[in-house]
Amino acid sequence: MSTRLLLLLYLTGHVFAQKSPDVDCLVVNLEYISCTWNKTGTPEVNYTFYSKLGNDQWKICNHYLTENNMNIGCNQPGDRFKTFKTRLIYGNNNFEKSHELKKQVKLNPPTNLTVLNGSDFNLWFYWNYTSPAPLHCVESEVRFRTNNNNWDFSKVSAGIQKYCINLPSSSSRYELQVRNRVDDTCGESIFWSDWSEPVVWASNNSTYSDDSMSPWTPVMYVVGAITLILLAMILLHHERLRIILVPVVPKPSPFLHNIEDWFQFSKGLKDNFKPNYNERACPVREYNYVSQSDVVSSDGSTCSVTTDQTDCSIEQDPEDLSAPIPSNPVSSEEVQKASV
């Protein structure tokens, strides 16, 4: 029984030892190719690594990556636009694989990230690239957050090394990071770089504590209260000013009232609007007709007759006195008698 168990363990270990390691390769910052084979864990044996580009000769690794004294990777120079082949050898075991590295590029994160509060009252962030790629071949992505809230993401076109936050709040804290990758115009990579070190901006006079208060805040409260009290006293002692500044809105009523009652005038002001009739009274009496035969004198001349029918000292126009208008029509016979 024990013999069979030992045989089974030996065969199982032999099968695991013969399993092909998974080699992954990545172009780092367009400078070299880094290959690793510890995806499933640290290998139990030290493999010898060989590589070649296209039809070139196989080259042995000169710079191994180790973990627990075991080889887990290798860095080799290379070109991402050529087919890259790898080979792992241990004893009689030989594991070979081909790689297309055109899209397997990972750039270094941006550096020298700085922030400036511009003269246009906007917040400007600037950074630099360290990759040998042309500037127009590198696109960026920005993430920023305010007061440690959730991140907001924004793409930056290739060739641009700045980002703007419009009209930042002086009471907020802004944090920003940048990462980049090769743009699609130069053979787009599927890998973004790591995020850069964060840069933080906050106004110098900003406060984040809820219980903190500006020393000028109590002074403003006191000044505001005194101003309101003085304004109320002025309105109470100057009624005319109060009516002008705070007019009373009339209340609608189903009954018709004097329109003057709608406005809250003082008694003295209301008396000024009352009419003052001081004209002299002038009584008027009826007009009585006087015959011309009664007013003819002995020498044939006529006398002027006053026809005022009022007690007022108002004289009539002389033209009106010479030809009084009778209240009743005069016949032609009476006119002839008067002329004789």
PyMOL commands that set and color helices and strands:
alter all, ss='L'
color gray80, all
select helices_A, chain A and resi 2-18+135-137+184-186+216-237+239-245+259-262+267-272+292-294+318-322+332-339
alter helices_A, ss='H'
color red, helices_A
select strands_A, chain A and resi 24-28+32-36+48-53+59-60+64-67+70-76+84-90+93-99+105-106+111-117+123-128+138-146+152-156+162-165+173-182+199-202
alter strands_A, ss='S'
color yellow, strands_A
deselect
rebuild
show_as cartoon
